[in-house]
Amino acid sequence: MISISKLISWFIIVNMDKQRQYPGTEKLTQMKLMFLLYYVQGTFLALYGQKAFSNDVVAWKYGPAIAVVHQRFRGKRFVTGTVTNEDDVNYRDVNQDDRLLKIVFEVQETFGNKTAAELSRQTMRERPWKVTPQSGVIDPEVLADYFKKHIVEIDD
């Protein structure tokens, strides 16, 4: 299991690199970051039967959310701007974990070009959010089961 801060740094750095390479790339928002982390958690659970990070994913009004991310970026729409030395270290830590790196890369490639609004609509159509009472914790078993059946391609 890895600290969610390391995953946050990874997505921030990747988004900022994409903005440099492709001007016009949408800046990473707090909301979109939470959806990307939701997909990381679900994929990791489906593939490895354990959480990628310890924080709960909850069913908020506009889709899955992670309270610590919301608290960290309270009052900010965008989570990018400057990269700290800690972000660089965190980014490298994620890149050294082959299983995790494969997942964050695939999540970024699959969902990173969608807007926060598109991801909100998408996640609210998915069973883990739909069956969880608002503000309730999304059950990791429900998340794993859904991702195994609908999101992740598992080679037998």
N, C-alpha and C positions, 0 to 999 in steps of 0.2 A: 504494500500500500504506500502511496506517495502523498505528500502534502499537496493540498489543493492549490496552494500558493505557487508551487512549481508548475502546475498545469496552466494556471492563469498566466504566468510569465511566458510560457511556451506559446500560447495563443496570441498574446500581445505582440511578441517579437515576430511571429509569423505574419500577423496582420500588418505590422508596420513595414516589414520587408515587401509584402505584396503591394502596399501603397507606393513604395519607392519604385518598384518595378513597373507597376501598372497604375499610373496616375488615374484617379477616378474610382479606384477601389474604395468601397465603403469602409469607413472607420469602424472598428470593433466597438459595439455598444455593450453595456452591462447586460442587457436582456439577451442579446445574441450569444454572449459568452456563457451565460447560464444554460442556454439550449445546447451549445456545443459540449459543455461539461456533462450534461444529461446524457448525450449520445456516447460520450466516452465511458461514463459509468455503466450504462446499459450494455454496451458492447463488451466491456471488460467482464462484467458479470456473466454474460452469455458464453463467452469463450473460456473463462478461467474459473468461474464459480466463486469469485470473490470480488470485493469492491476495489476499484482503482484508487479511491480516496475515501476517507472515513465520514465525511460530511453527508447528512441526509439530503435527499432530493425531495422537495415538497411540491404539492399541487397548488400553485397560486392561481389567481384569477386568469392570467394570460398564458399559463403553461407551467411546465416544470421550472422550479427555481431552487437556488441554494442560498440560504440566509446569509452565510458568511460573505458571499460575493456581493450581495446587496448591501450589507453593512460596510464592507470595505470601500465600495464605490458610491455610497449614499450621496445623492445630489448631483451625481455626474452621469450624463448620458453616455459619453464615450470613455473607454477605459485605456485608450492609447494616448501617447503624447511623448513621454520620455522613457527611455530604457535605463534602469539602474544597474549597478554592478550585481546586485542581488538577482535581478531579472536574468542577466547573462549566466550566472551560476545555476539558477533554476532551470533555464533552458537547456544547458549542457547536461544537467542531471537527468532530465526527461529523455534526452537523446541517447543517454548511456543505457537506458532500460529498453532492450529490443522489443519486448512484448508491448510495452506501453507506447513506445515510439510508433510502432506499426499502427496501433489504434488511433492515436491522436492525428497521425498523418492521414489515415483513411477518413476519419471524421471531418478533418479540415477539407479534404478533397471532395467529399460527398456533400457536405452541408455548408461549407465555408462561403460559397458564392450566393447562398440564399440570404435574404434580408431577415432581420429579426421578426418582422411581421409575418413573413412566409413561414418561418420556423415556428412561430407561435401558433398559427393556424394548423400546421402539420402536427405538432406535438399534442394539441388539444383534440385531434382526431384519433390519437393512439390510446390503446387500452389502459396503460399505466396511469395516465392522467385522468382519463374518463372514470375509472372505478375508484379513484381516491377522493375522499371528501376534501373540499377546499381547505387549504392550509394544513392538510394532513400529510404525513410522510408517505411517499410512494414506497410500497413494499419492495425490497430488493428482489424477492422471489418472483413477484409479478413482473418486474422490470426484466429480469433475466429470461423468464419464460417468453415474454412478448418479443424480446430482441432475438432469441433463438429462432422463433417462428417467422418473424417478419422483417428483421433488419439485417442480421448477420448471416452470411453464407458460411456454413460450417462443413469443412471437408471431412468425410468419414474415413 
